[in-house]
Amino acid sequence: MKNDLTSMSDDPMSKPLMRVREGALIGGVCGGIAKWLGWDPTLVRLGYVILSVLSAAFPGILVYIVLWILMPREPA
C-alpha cells in the first residue's frame, strides 16, 4: 500500500497551476495547463484553438488574456 504523501506528489494536479517559461509560444498559458494536467502541450493548444474557433474566437481570446494575467509565471 502506498503512502498518501508519495501518491499525492505523483499527482500532477497537486502542483500549482503556473505559466511555463520553457516552450511557451505566446504567454505560456496552454503549456502551463498541459504541464499541470500531465498532457501534451500540442493537444492542449489544438483544443484551445478548436474551442476558440467554435465559439467565434472572442471568448477564447478573452479567457486566454485573463489566464495570462492571473496565472503566475513559473520560477526561473
C-alpha positions as CSV (number, residue, x, y, z in Angstrom):
1,M,0.0,0.0,0.0
2,K,1.4,3.4,-1.0
3,N,1.9,6.2,1.5
4,D,-0.6,9.0,1.0
5,L,2.2,11.6,0.8
6,T,4.0,9.8,-2.1
7,S,0.9,9.2,-4.1
8,M,-0.1,12.9,-3.7
9,S,3.3,14.1,-5.0
10,D,2.9,11.8,-8.1
11,D,-0.4,13.6,-8.9
12,P,0.3,16.4,-11.5
13,M,-2.7,18.3,-10.3
14,S,-1.2,18.6,-6.8
15,K,1.2,21.2,-8.1
16,P,0.2,24.8,-8.5
17,L,-1.1,26.0,-12.0
18,M,1.6,28.2,-13.5
19,R,2.5,29.5,-16.9
20,V,5.6,27.8,-18.4
21,R,8.8,29.7,-19.3
22,E,10.3,27.0,-21.5
23,G,8.3,26.0,-24.5
24,A,5.9,28.9,-24.3
25,L,4.5,30.1,-27.7
26,I,2.7,33.2,-26.6
27,G,2.2,33.6,-22.9
28,G,2.8,30.0,-21.7
29,V,-0.9,29.6,-20.6
30,C,-1.6,26.4,-22.7
31,G,1.8,25.0,-21.9
32,G,1.2,25.6,-18.2
33,I,-2.3,23.9,-18.3
34,A,-0.8,21.0,-20.2
35,K,2.0,20.6,-17.6
36,W,-0.5,20.8,-14.7
37,L,-2.7,18.2,-16.3
38,G,0.2,16.0,-17.4
39,W,-0.9,16.2,-21.1
40,D,0.9,17.0,-24.3
41,P,1.1,20.8,-24.8
42,T,0.3,20.4,-28.5
43,L,-3.0,18.8,-27.7
44,V,-4.0,21.5,-25.3
45,R,-3.1,24.2,-27.8
46,L,-5.0,22.4,-30.5
47,G,-8.0,22.0,-28.2
48,Y,-7.9,25.7,-27.3
49,V,-7.8,26.7,-31.0
50,I,-10.7,24.4,-31.9
51,L,-12.8,25.7,-29.0
52,S,-12.0,29.3,-29.8
53,V,-13.0,28.9,-33.4
54,L,-16.2,27.2,-32.5
55,S,-17.1,30.0,-30.0
56,A,-16.5,32.8,-32.6
57,A,-12.9,33.3,-31.2
58,F,-13.7,36.3,-28.9
59,P,-14.5,34.3,-25.6
60,G,-11.4,32.1,-26.2
61,I,-9.1,35.2,-26.6
62,L,-10.6,36.8,-23.6
63,V,-10.2,33.7,-21.4
64,Y,-6.5,33.4,-22.6
65,I,-5.8,37.0,-21.7
66,V,-7.4,36.7,-18.3
67,L,-5.4,33.5,-17.6
68,W,-2.3,35.2,-18.8
69,I,-2.8,37.9,-16.2
70,L,-3.9,35.7,-13.4
71,M,-1.6,32.7,-13.7
72,P,1.8,33.2,-12.0
73,R,4.9,32.6,-14.1
74,E,7.0,29.5,-13.4
75,P,10.2,30.4,-11.4
76,A,13.3,30.6,-13.5
